């Protein structure tokens, strides 16, 4: 029986769910002086599921800013363990092709190969969630202003014009907690109670593929795998196709058995037999099952990401097949898009309407990325079904067959494992806080390729400053104005920003080595590295620009103009 509420708490933001998305959101909010309560059903430091194996470059860029990038680089696979993706007839069988990816020791220095060109201070990092999440948890739990409530189940909420009142239950004592906050964010997974309570629905493709996934311990396996080790192994044979990831680089592995359309249930086929066919080992080979991690690949996106002061992020807002490693990373992108907007409101310089940008920006991008993932998943399903029956045949004919399958596998998959487009190509349009200049449209991108651009809405192309710092290391907490010509007087803009208490950092660029995309003398960048405005000179009405950047609606700006507000501010 539930006890009478005996605990009342307050914070600026309540986050439901302390997985990687919720933890990252809490970290970023705390960096902005925003008080946070995290509500999580698991015990403190309870191991997560063996899910995500990849931290995208855009995510690592933000972890760099938040001070945890190096800790993450130092964790996961051994420093010299190759992060290659290899395609074989079985894990222990004949190699078909290999996508080379640098080990973490060489991640910053490697210059050869399809995954060594990243235009960023922080390339991707291969690390499983069982190593990633404890680092994020330890860091977040130590931050001032963050309260972590473990073994606490969110129950329900009500909201009014001033904030949100939530009720949660202590799962050990049965006591209820009353939590009052200005905003609430549901980072509570695919079955999100928060999403259900705001009436949002997941729409799309409910089942793309079922995957019988098994986390195993097999100390003898590495010695049986010929050639150079890899991070990911794709097994392609007519008996069973699957994928295996190295988890610790020694004895633990995650084996994905991709079920076919005529195998509708996780137990449609024998798990042990399938694992052995994927690995290419006989009945005498011993392994231990650590856990079963079966999952369904979907393409589902919530009909909305917000209801008033309540927001959704991560799996609560979207679910899709994790090709290109963009399940968790898309959720973290949600969190980092939302966090600086919430911070602007809590800090008092952002108008409440600035929060409209979250759904306007993230929902369309979520649709795009989920389509990329689903399209690639369907191509992979077709490729697995088309494995020729003689792929393992000895002799010249078999060699030719394997070479052709290898070429096809490389061409299809290099884009998802070296996915520059998904990292750096996506852009925001139709946002109330981005000022289109009408000069150009943002260039198109694919999963693997993109064109650097300073069109408003795009990510600010990276370059190194004259003092050796990354461009992003010099960004301020709000907006950063890149000035490429000191003769441009930006003091009127600085005065307008100060009048609204909007944080504005002016960064004079002196390096001679610039991406070609920077053709304007002024480029305004947001905290999340996206460009909000650009021009050769300041607009005639700098207060109107600042009003847009802080999220004021046109109606509010018109009212202030009618009251000669600009004169008052000046």
PyMOL commands that set and color helices and strands:
alter all, ss='L'
color gray80, all
select helices_A, chain A and resi 20-31+57-66+69-73+104-106+129-141+193-198+221-224+271-279+314-316+323-325+328-347+352-385+396-417+420-424+471-474+491-499+542-549+554-562+565-569
alter helices_A, ss='H'
color red, helices_A
select strands_A, chain A and resi 7-16+36-39+54-55+85-88+95-99+125-126+146-149+152-159+164-170+176-186+202-217+232-235+242-246+252-258+288-292+295-302+306-307+310-312+318-320+479-483+504-508+522-525+531-535
alter strands_A, ss='S'
color yellow, strands_A
deselect
rebuild
show_as cartoon
